Amino acid sequence: MVWWLLKYVLLGPLLRLWCRPSVEGEENIPERGGALVASNHLSMVDSFYLPLVLRRRIAFMAKREYFTQKGFIGWCKKQFFTAVGQVPIDRSSGLAARAALDTGNRLLGEGRLVGIYPEGTRSPDGRLYKGKTGVARMALESEVPVIPVAMFGTERVHPAGARMWRPYKVRIKIGEPIDFSRYYGMANDRFIQRSITDEIMYALMELTGQEYRDVYAAKVKEDLETAKKSAARPPAPLSSGKAS
C-alpha cells in the first residue's frame, strides 16, 4: 500500500513532472516470473526512475548504509527505502556477499523482479566499468533471464556531490532478455561467471553508448580519493641543515 501511494499519489507524479521520464522497450519486461534487471549506474536517482516507469514492482539490492544512518533523517530514509522495495545488503566481506546473493535468489525464487547494478557502484565519470560477477551467479543459481537496461540523463538530475536535484529529461531503454540457460548447473565455474558478466556488460555498452573501461569503478574511485588526499596534504618542510 505504501509503495502504491508513493508511486501513484505522493512521489511519482512529482518525479514525472520534474524530469519527464520516457521508457523504450518495456515489452521486454516479462509480465510474471523472476528476472534480473541489470542497469548501468550513473546516479542515485537511477533507483527512483526505473521503478517509476515499470508496471511491475522491482526490488533493488541497496547498500546497507542507506538503512543505518542515525537520527530522524536516517529513520526517514530507512522507512522510504523499505517502502519502495529496496533490500539492504552488506558488501563488507565474502560472507556478506554470499548472504546478499542468497537474498537476491530468494526474491527471484518468489517470482519477483530484482534490480542490480553490475558495476557495483555509481560510475565516477560517466563511463561504463567492469562488471562484478554476482549478477552471473544469481542468474545461474536462480535460472532466470537477465534484462539489460540503459539509463540516460540521471547524472544530470543529481550529479555526484550535489545537494539538490535538477530538472533534466530522463530516458530509459530496456533491452531484450539474455538467456543463459546453456550455462545452468555451472554457477561455480569462475570462467563461466566472468564470461556471462562480460556479455551483460557488452549488452549494456551497446544500449548506452558509453565508453567501456575494463577496470572496476570502485578501484577508480579509490584511486581518485587517494590522489585528492595527496594533493591536499601540505608538502614536507625542507631540512634546515647548514652547509659545512
FILO-457465 format. One line per 4 residues: number of its first residue (from 1); their letters; for each residue x, y, z of N, C-alpha, C. Coordinates in nm, 3 decimals, m for minus. Example, Ala and Ser with C-alpha at 12.3 -4.5 7.8 and 13.67 -1.06 7.14 Angstrom:
% residues 2
1> as> 1.319:m0.569:0.780:1.230:m0.450:0.780:1.320:m0.330:0.780; 1.285:m0.225:0.708:1.367:m0.106:0.714:1.290:0.003:0.787
This chain:
% residues 244
1> mvww> 0.082:m0.120:0.000:0.000:0.000:0.000:0.087:0.126:0.000; 0.191:0.128:0.084:0.280:0.246:0.088:0.347:0.265:m0.046; 0.393:0.154:m0.107:0.457:0.163:m0.240:0.360:0.222:m0.342; 0.236:0.177:m0.341:0.136:0.225:m0.436:0.113:0.375:m0.417
5> llky> 0.100:0.418:m0.292:0.077:0.560:m0.263:0.196:0.645:m0.309; 0.318:0.598:m0.283:0.436:0.674:m0.324:0.444:0.686:m0.476; 0.421:0.575:m0.545:0.438:0.574:m0.691:0.330:0.653:m0.764; 0.206:0.641:m0.721:0.096:0.697:m0.798:0.033:0.823:m0.738
9> vllg> 0.062:0.853:m0.612:m0.005:0.967:m0.549:0.094:1.069:m0.493; 0.186:1.024:m0.407:0.268:1.118:m0.332:0.395:1.160:m0.405; 0.474:1.065:m0.454:0.605:1.096:m0.510:0.612:1.084:m0.662; 0.550:0.980:m0.715:0.558:0.955:m0.858:0.519:1.072:m0.947
13> pllr> 0.404:1.136:m0.923:0.366:1.250:m1.008:0.468:1.363:m1.005; 0.530:1.387:m0.890:0.632:1.492:m0.881:0.756:1.454:m0.962; 0.798:1.327:m0.953:0.914:1.281:m1.028:0.889:1.291:m1.179; 0.769:1.257:m1.221:0.736:1.265:m1.363:0.736:1.410:m1.411
17> lwcr> 0.682:1.498:m1.331:0.677:1.639:m1.368:0.818:1.699:m1.373; 0.904:1.658:m1.282:1.038:1.716:m1.269:1.129:1.677:m1.385; 1.125:1.551:m1.427:1.222:1.503:m1.527:1.160:1.437:m1.649; 1.028:1.436:m1.660:0.958:1.387:m1.779:1.017:1.255:m1.831
21> psve> 1.022:1.150:m1.749:1.087:1.026:m1.791:1.012:0.957:m1.906; 1.089:0.898:m1.994:1.032:0.818:m2.103:1.099:0.681:m2.101; 1.028:0.580:m2.148:1.081:0.445:m2.147:1.059:0.381:m2.284; 1.160:0.307:m2.329:1.154:0.235:m2.455:1.187:0.089:m2.428
25> geen> 1.105:m0.001:m2.482:1.131:m0.143:m2.469:1.071:m0.209:m2.346; 0.968:m0.147:m2.288:0.910:m0.206:m2.166:0.848:m0.343:m2.195; 0.819:m0.370:m2.321:0.764:m0.502:m2.355:0.865:m0.614:m2.329; 0.991:m0.578:m2.309:1.094:m0.679:m2.280:1.093:m0.725:m2.135
29> iper> 1.014:m0.657:m2.051:0.998:m0.700:m1.911:0.887:m0.804:m1.907; 0.917:m0.925:m1.861:0.811:m1.028:m1.857:0.697:m0.988:m1.763; 0.577:m1.029:m1.796:0.461:m0.993:m1.715:0.461:m1.064:m1.580; 0.526:m1.178:m1.573:0.532:m1.253:m1.447:0.660:m1.335:m1.445
33> ggal> 0.695:m1.383:m1.325:0.813:m1.467:m1.311:0.937:m1.387:m1.276; 1.034:m1.455:m1.217:1.156:m1.389:m1.175:1.245:m1.349:m1.292; 1.312:m1.236:m1.278:1.408:m1.189:m1.378:1.501:m1.088:m1.313; 1.625:m1.087:m1.359:1.723:m0.989:m1.313:1.725:m0.872:m1.410
37> vasn> 1.713:m0.753:m1.356:1.720:m0.631:m1.436:1.854:m0.566:m1.407; 1.945:m0.571:m1.504:2.082:m0.523:m1.486:2.098:m0.388:m1.556; 2.128:m0.285:m1.478:2.134:m0.149:m1.531:2.271:m0.087:m1.513; 2.304:0.006:m1.605:2.419:0.093:m1.578:2.382:0.184:m1.461
41> hlsm> 2.482:0.249:m1.403:2.456:0.325:m1.279:2.527:0.459:m1.285; 2.449:0.564:m1.310:2.504:0.699:m1.325:2.478:0.788:m1.205; 2.373:0.758:m1.129:2.332:0.848:m1.021:2.244:0.773:m0.923; 2.234:0.827:m0.802:2.145:0.766:m0.703:1.999:0.767:m0.749
45> vdsf> 1.963:0.859:m0.839:1.823:0.867:m0.881:1.786:0.757:m0.979; 1.883:0.678:m1.025:1.850:0.561:m1.108:1.748:0.473:m1.038; 1.766:0.457:m0.907:1.679:0.368:m0.830:1.541:0.429:m0.804; 1.521:0.553:m0.842:1.389:0.615:m0.833:1.315:0.605:m0.966
49> ylpl> 1.387:0.635:m1.075:1.318:0.646:m1.204:1.291:0.513:m1.273; 1.376:0.413:m1.253:1.347:0.283:m1.314:1.222:0.220:m1.253; 1.207:0.214:m1.121:1.081:0.162:m1.065:0.960:0.245:m1.106; 0.981:0.375:m1.128:0.869:0.463:m1.162:0.808:0.427:m1.297
53> vlrr> 0.892:0.390:m1.396:0.840:0.367:m1.531:0.797:0.224:m1.556; 0.834:0.131:m1.468:0.795:m0.008:m1.488:0.657:m0.036:m1.430; 0.580:m0.118:m1.500:0.449:m0.156:m1.447:0.464:m0.252:m1.330; 0.562:m0.342:m1.339:0.585:m0.437:m1.230:0.670:m0.374:m1.121
57> riaf> 0.648:m0.418:m1.000:0.730:m0.372:m0.888:0.867:m0.439:m0.895; 0.971:m0.364:m0.864:1.107:m0.416:m0.870:1.177:m0.394:m0.737; 1.253:m0.493:m0.694:1.330:m0.483:m0.570:1.476:m0.460:m0.606; 1.537:m0.356:m0.549:1.677:m0.327:m0.574:1.762:m0.373:m0.456
61> makr> 1.878:m0.427:m0.488:1.976:m0.462:m0.385:2.050:m0.333:m0.351; 2.025:m0.277:m0.234:2.080:m0.148:m0.196:2.183:m0.165:m0.085; 2.285:m0.079:m0.085:2.388:m0.090:0.017:2.329:m0.061:0.154; 2.380:m0.130:0.254:2.325:m0.126:0.390:2.328:0.014:0.450
65> eyft> 2.424:0.098:0.407:2.438:0.231:0.463:2.313:0.317:0.445; 2.231:0.285:0.343:2.108:0.360:0.324:2.009:0.338:0.439; 2.028:0.231:0.515:1.932:0.193:0.617:1.984:0.215:0.759; 2.109:0.256:0.774:2.170:0.259:0.907:2.206:0.399:0.957
69> qkgf> 2.173:0.503:0.879:2.203:0.639:0.925:2.123:0.670:1.050; 2.185:0.737:1.144:2.120:0.766:1.271:2.035:0.892:1.264; 1.952:0.912:1.364:1.870:1.032:1.372:1.741:1.023:1.294; 1.667:1.133:1.297:1.535:1.136:1.231:1.548:1.121:1.080
73> igwc> 1.648:1.188:1.020:1.667:1.177:0.875:1.699:1.032:0.838; 1.783:0.969:0.919:1.815:0.829:0.893:1.693:0.739:0.901; 1.608:0.766:1.000:1.484:0.689:1.014:1.394:0.707:0.892; 1.384:0.831:0.846:1.301:0.859:0.728:1.354:0.785:0.605
77> kkqf> 1.487:0.787:0.589:1.547:0.718:0.475:1.519:0.567:0.482; 1.534:0.511:0.600:1.509:0.368:0.616:1.365:0.333:0.581; 1.270:0.413:0.630:1.130:0.386:0.602:1.100:0.399:0.453; 1.160:0.500:0.389:1.135:0.523:0.247:1.190:0.408:0.164
81> ftav> 1.318:0.374:0.184:1.380:0.271:0.103:1.313:0.135:0.125; 1.269:0.109:0.246:1.196:m0.015:0.272:1.063:m0.015:0.199; 0.994:0.098:0.201:0.862:0.108:0.138:0.868:0.089:m0.013; 0.976:0.137:m0.076:0.984:0.127:m0.222:1.052:m0.002:m0.268
85> gqvp> 1.079:m0.093:m0.174:1.126:m0.224:m0.212:1.276:m0.243:m0.214; 1.352:m0.148:m0.157:1.497:m0.164:m0.151:1.531:m0.271:m0.046; 1.628:m0.355:m0.080:1.669:m0.462:0.010:1.813:m0.435:0.054; 1.837:m0.415:0.185:1.972:m0.383:0.231:2.066:m0.502:0.219
89> idrs> 2.188:m0.475:0.169:2.289:m0.580:0.162:2.420:m0.527:0.219; 2.495:m0.617:0.278:2.626:m0.586:0.335:2.732:m0.632:0.236; 2.820:m0.540:0.192:2.921:m0.574:0.092:3.062:m0.574:0.151; 3.071:m0.589:0.285:3.199:m0.570:0.351:3.287:m0.694:0.352
93> sgla> 3.234:m0.811:0.320:3.314:m0.932:0.327:3.258:m1.037:0.232; 3.333:m1.147:0.219:3.288:m1.256:0.135:3.160:m1.320:0.187; 3.151:m1.338:0.319:3.030:m1.395:0.377:2.910:m1.305:0.355; 2.934:m1.175:0.366:2.825:m1.079:0.343:2.780:m1.083:0.198
97> araa> 2.875:m1.096:0.106:2.840:m1.104:m0.036:2.757:m1.227:m0.064; 2.791:m1.339:0.000:2.714:m1.462:m0.018:2.572:m1.445:0.036; 2.559:m1.376:0.149:2.427:m1.351:0.206:2.344:m1.263:0.112; 2.409:m1.166:0.046:2.339:m1.080:m0.049:2.288:m1.160:m0.168
101> ldtg> 2.372:m1.252:m0.217:2.330:m1.338:m0.328:2.211:m1.424:m0.287; 2.217:m1.477:m0.166:2.107:m1.561:m0.117:1.977:m1.481:m0.109; 1.987:m1.354:m0.067:1.868:m1.269:m0.061:1.811:m1.247:m0.200; 1.898:m1.216:m0.296:1.853:m1.198:m0.434:1.789:m1.324:m0.490
105> nrll> 1.850:m1.438:m0.463:1.796:m1.564:m0.513:1.659:m1.593:m0.452; 1.643:m1.557:m0.325:1.513:m1.580:m0.260:1.405:m1.497:m0.329; 1.435:m1.371:m0.357:1.338:m1.284:m0.423:1.305:m1.334:m0.564; 1.408:m1.377:m0.635:1.386:m1.430:m0.770:1.305:m1.557:m0.764
109> gegr> 1.330:m1.640:m0.662:1.253:m1.763:m0.646:1.107:m1.737:m0.616; 1.078:m1.619:m0.562:0.939:m1.579:m0.535:0.873:m1.521:m0.660; 0.948:m1.520:m0.771:0.892:m1.471:m0.896:0.897:m1.320:m0.910; 0.989:m1.254:m0.839:0.995:m1.109:m0.841:1.103:m1.058:m0.937
113> lvgi> 1.089:m0.933:m0.975:1.194:m0.864:m1.049:1.297:m0.813:m0.949; 1.423:m0.835:m0.979:1.530:m0.787:m0.892:1.623:m0.699:m0.975; 1.642:m0.575:m0.929:1.731:m0.483:m0.997:1.871:m0.490:m0.941; 1.971:m0.482:m1.027:2.109:m0.489:m0.983:2.195:m0.401:m1.071
117> ypeg> 2.297:m0.340:m1.012:2.395:m0.261:m1.086:2.523:m0.344:m1.094; 2.550:m0.407:m1.207:2.667:m0.496:m1.216:2.799:m0.427:m1.186; 2.808:m0.295:m1.210:2.932:m0.223:m1.181:2.959:m0.216:m1.031; 2.857:m0.237:m0.950:2.873:m0.238:m0.805:2.865:m0.102:m0.739
121> trsp> 2.883:0.004:m0.815:2.877:0.139:m0.761:2.852:0.236:m0.877; 2.821:0.359:m0.844:2.796:0.460:m0.946:2.923:0.491:m1.026; 2.906:0.512:m1.157:3.020:0.548:m1.241:3.076:0.683:m1.196; 3.208:0.694:m1.177:3.264:0.821:m1.132:3.275:0.927:m1.242
125> dgrl> 3.264:0.887:m1.368:3.287:0.983:m1.476:3.198:0.962:m1.599; 3.092:0.884:m1.585:3.000:0.864:m1.695:3.036:0.748:m1.787; 3.152:0.687:m1.766:3.189:0.571:m1.846:3.135:0.443:m1.783; 3.134:0.337:m1.862:3.085:0.208:m1.815:3.205:0.125:m1.769
129> ykgk> 3.192:0.064:m1.650:3.305:m0.006:m1.592:3.280:m0.157:m1.581; 3.385:m0.228:m1.554:3.385:m0.374:m1.545:3.279:m0.422:m1.446; 3.206:m0.524:m1.486:3.100:m0.576:m1.401:3.151:m0.679:m1.301; 3.087:m0.683:m1.185:3.117:m0.784:m1.085:3.032:m0.908:m1.113
133> tgva> 3.086:m1.024:m1.077:3.026:m1.150:m1.121:2.904:m1.194:m1.040; 2.865:m1.116:m0.940:2.746:m1.153:m0.863:2.622:m1.165:m0.950; 2.612:m1.081:m1.052:2.495:m1.086:m1.141:2.490:m1.219:m1.214; 2.605:m1.274:m1.253:2.610:m1.403:m1.322:2.571:m1.516:m1.228
137> rmal> 2.624:m1.511:m1.105:2.592:m1.617:m1.009:2.442:m1.622:m0.981; 2.380:m1.504:m0.963:2.237:m1.501:m0.935:2.157:m1.554:m1.053; 2.196:m1.516:m1.174:2.124:m1.561:m1.294:2.130:m1.713:m1.307; 2.247:m1.772:m1.277:2.264:m1.916:m1.292:2.201:m1.992:m1.177
141> esev> 2.218:m1.942:m1.055:2.163:m2.013:m0.940:2.011:m2.009:m0.938; 1.951:m1.897:m0.984:1.805:m1.884:m0.985:1.744:m1.924:m1.118; 1.831:m1.943:m1.218:1.787:m1.983:m1.353:1.682:m1.887:m1.408; 1.722:m1.759:m1.414:1.634:m1.654:m1.465:1.707:m1.577:m1.576
145> pvip> 1.633:m1.511:m1.664:1.696:m1.428:m1.767:1.749:m1.298:m1.707; 1.839:m1.235:m1.781:1.893:m1.105:m1.742:1.848:m1.002:m1.845; 1.789:m0.893:m1.797:1.737:m0.789:m1.886:1.825:m0.665:m1.871; 1.900:m0.628:m1.976:1.985:m0.509:m1.967:1.902:m0.381:m1.979
149> vamf> 1.939:m0.282:m1.900:1.867:m0.154:m1.900:1.967:m0.039:m1.905; 1.940:0.058:m1.991:2.025:0.176:m2.004:1.954:0.298:m1.950; 2.020:0.368:m1.857:1.969:0.493:m1.802:2.040:0.610:m1.869; 1.965:0.712:m1.906:2.022:0.831:m1.970:1.975:0.956:m1.896
153> gter> 2.066:1.045:m1.863:2.029:1.175:m1.809:2.023:1.184:m1.658; 2.027:1.071:m1.589:2.013:1.078:m1.443:2.133:1.145:m1.377; 2.250:1.137:m1.442:2.367:1.204:m1.384:2.355:1.356:m1.393; 2.266:1.405:m1.480:2.241:1.549:m1.489:2.137:1.592:m1.385
157> vhpa> 2.051:1.499:m1.347:1.950:1.528:m1.246:2.015:1.543:m1.108; 2.106:1.451:m1.078:2.173:1.456:m0.948:2.320:1.419:m0.966; 2.403:1.516:m1.002:2.547:1.490:m1.014:2.605:1.449:m0.879; 2.715:1.377:m0.883:2.781:1.335:m0.759:2.815:1.456:m0.674
161> garm> 2.776:1.451:m0.547:2.806:1.558:m0.454:2.705:1.670:m0.450; 2.610:1.671:m0.544:2.510:1.778:m0.546:2.410:1.760:m0.432; 2.364:1.871:m0.378:2.267:1.866:m0.268:2.123:1.863:m0.320; 2.100:1.922:m0.437:1.964:1.933:m0.489:1.953:1.863:m0.625
165> wrpy> 1.833:1.814:m0.654:1.805:1.759:m0.786:1.781:1.872:m0.885; 1.815:1.847:m1.010:1.796:1.946:m1.115:1.701:1.890:m1.220; 1.619:1.975:m1.281:1.527:1.925:m1.385:1.603:1.890:m1.513; 1.587:1.767:m1.557:1.651:1.722:m1.681:1.578:1.596:m1.726
169> kvri> 1.554:1.585:m1.855:1.477:1.471:m1.905:1.553:1.340:m1.888; 1.486:1.242:m1.832:1.542:1.109:m1.810:1.485:1.014:m1.915; 1.576:0.939:m1.979:1.534:0.836:m2.074:1.581:0.700:m2.026; 1.498:0.599:m2.050:1.530:0.463:m2.009:1.505:0.370:m2.127
173> kige> 1.604:0.289:m2.158:1.593:0.196:m2.270:1.614:0.055:m2.217; 1.516:m0.032:m2.242:1.520:m0.169:m2.192:1.549:m0.264:m2.308; 1.657:m0.341:m2.293:1.696:m0.433:m2.399:1.624:m0.567:m2.388; 1.648:m0.652:m2.486:1.586:m0.784:m2.487:1.650:m0.874:m2.380
177> pidf> 1.571:m0.963:m2.320:1.627:m1.054:m2.219:1.738:m1.140:m2.276; 1.839:m1.165:m2.195:1.950:m1.251:m2.233:1.932:m1.385:m2.163; 1.930:m1.492:m2.242:1.907:m1.627:m2.189:2.041:m1.698:m2.168; 2.067:m1.737:m2.044:2.192:m1.807:m2.013:2.166:m1.953:m1.973
181> sryy> 2.056:m2.009:m2.022:2.019:m2.146:m1.983:2.124:m2.248:m2.025; 2.204:m2.215:m2.126:2.309:m2.309:m2.170:2.415:m2.329:m2.063; 2.419:m2.238:m1.964:2.518:m2.247:m1.858:2.461:m2.295:m1.725; 2.334:m2.329:m1.721:2.274:m2.372:m1.595:2.350:m2.494:m1.542
185> gman> 2.370:m2.495:m1.410:2.445:m2.603:m1.348:2.594:m2.575:m1.336; 2.638:m2.459:m1.388:2.780:m2.424:m1.384:2.804:m2.294:m1.307; 2.720:m2.269:m1.207:2.727:m2.142:m1.134:2.858:m2.121:m1.061; 2.928:m2.229:m1.026:3.053:m2.217:m0.950:3.177:m2.207:m1.038
189> drfi> 3.158:m2.213:m1.168:3.271:m2.203:m1.260:3.307:m2.055:m1.279; 3.424:m2.015:m1.231:3.460:m1.874:m1.236:3.476:m1.823:m1.379; 3.523:m1.908:m1.469:3.536:m1.867:m1.609:3.398:m1.838:m1.668; 3.301:m1.922:m1.636:3.164:m1.901:m1.684:3.106:m1.773:m1.624
193> qrsi> 3.129:m1.753:m1.495:3.081:m1.631:m1.429:3.133:m1.506:m1.500; 3.263:m1.505:m1.529:3.322:m1.387:m1.593:3.270:m1.372:m1.736; 3.255:m1.482:m1.808:3.206:m1.475:m1.946:3.066:m1.417:m1.952; 2.979:m1.463:m1.861:2.841:m1.412:m1.857:2.839:m1.265:m1.820
197> tdei> 2.917:m1.229:m1.719:2.921:m1.089:m1.675:2.969:m0.999:m1.788; 3.071:m1.041:m1.859:3.123:m0.961:m1.971:3.019:m0.949:m2.083; 2.941:m1.054:m2.105:2.836:m1.049:m2.206:2.729:m0.947:m2.166; 2.696:m0.945:m2.038:2.598:m0.848:m1.989:2.651:m0.706:m2.005
201> myal> 2.778:m0.685:m1.971:2.836:m0.551:m1.982:2.846:m0.507:m2.128; 2.870:m0.602:m2.217:2.873:m0.568:m2.360:2.735:m0.524:m2.407; 2.631:m0.595:m2.360:2.494:m0.556:m2.395:2.463:m0.416:m2.343; 2.509:m0.385:m2.221:2.488:m0.252:m2.165:2.564:m0.146:m2.245
205> melt> 2.685:m0.179:m2.286:2.764:m0.085:m2.365:2.693:m0.051:m2.496; 2.636:m0.154:m2.561:2.563:m0.130:m2.687:2.438:m0.047:m2.663; 2.367:m0.072:m2.553:2.244:0.003:m2.523:2.273:0.148:m2.487; 2.377:0.170:m2.407:2.403:0.303:m2.353:2.490:0.390:m2.444
209> gqey> 2.577:0.324:m2.522:2.674:0.401:m2.600:2.788:0.454:m2.515; 2.797:0.410:m2.389:2.904:0.456:m2.301:3.039:0.396:m2.341; 3.144:0.471:m2.318:3.279:0.417:m2.333:3.302:0.315:m2.223; 3.362:0.201:m2.257:3.383:0.095:m2.159:3.527:0.093:m2.112
213> rdvy> 3.546:0.075:m1.981:3.678:0.059:m1.922:3.683:m0.073:m1.847; 3.782:m0.155:m1.876:3.794:m0.287:m1.816:3.864:m0.279:m1.680; 3.805:m0.203:m1.591:3.857:m0.188:m1.455:3.735:m0.161:m1.367; 3.743:m0.198:m1.239:3.628:m0.179:m1.151:3.612:m0.032:m1.113
217> aakv> 3.488:0.015:m1.114:3.460:0.154:m1.078:3.504:0.185:m0.936; 3.489:0.088:m0.846:3.529:0.110:m0.707:3.679:0.139:m0.697; 3.759:0.072:m0.780:3.904:0.094:m0.779:3.936:0.234:m0.830; 3.865:0.278:m0.933:3.885:0.412:m0.986:3.850:0.516:m0.881
221> kedl> 3.740:0.497:m0.810:3.702:0.590:m0.704:3.806:0.593:m0.593; 3.856:0.477:m0.558:3.958:0.470:m0.453:4.083:0.546:m0.495; 4.125:0.529:m0.620:4.245:0.598:m0.670:4.223:0.749:m0.673; 4.101:0.791:m0.712:4.072:0.934:m0.716:4.074:0.994:m0.576
225> etak> 4.021:0.921:m0.479:4.019:0.969:m0.342:4.161:0.978:m0.286; 4.244:0.880:m0.318:4.384:0.882:m0.273:4.458:1.001:m0.332; 4.435:1.026:m0.462:4.501:1.139:m0.528:4.455:1.271:m0.468; 4.326:1.280:m0.434:4.273:1.403:m0.375:4.336:1.429:m0.239
229> ksaa> 4.350:1.323:m0.159:4.411:1.339:m0.027:4.559:1.378:m0.039; 4.626:1.319:m0.136:4.768:1.350:m0.155:4.786:1.495:m0.197; 4.696:1.544:m0.283:4.705:1.682:m0.329:4.677:1.781:m0.217; 4.591:1.741:m0.122:4.556:1.831:m0.012:4.658:1.829:0.101
233> rppa> 4.744:1.728:0.103:4.842:1.716:0.210:4.952:1.821:0.192; 4.985:1.899:0.295:5.090:2.002:0.282:5.226:1.936:0.257; 5.311:2.001:0.177:5.442:1.945:0.148:5.528:1.937:0.274; 5.614:1.838:0.278:5.704:1.820:0.393:5.801:1.938:0.398
237> plss> 5.830:1.991:0.518:5.923:2.106:0.528:6.064:2.065:0.485; 6.130:2.160:0.422:6.269:2.136:0.380:6.360:2.133:0.502; 6.462:2.050:0.497:6.557:2.043:0.609:6.634:2.173:0.617; 6.667:2.215:0.738:6.736:2.344:0.758:6.883:2.326:0.793
241> gkas> 6.939:2.211:0.755:7.080:2.189:0.787:7.172:2.285:0.714; 7.278:2.331:0.780:7.370:2.428:0.719:7.484:2.356:0.650; 7.524:2.411:0.540:7.635:2.354:0.466:7.765:2.372:0.544; 7.852:2.272:0.550:7.977:2.284:0.623:8.083:2.353:0.540
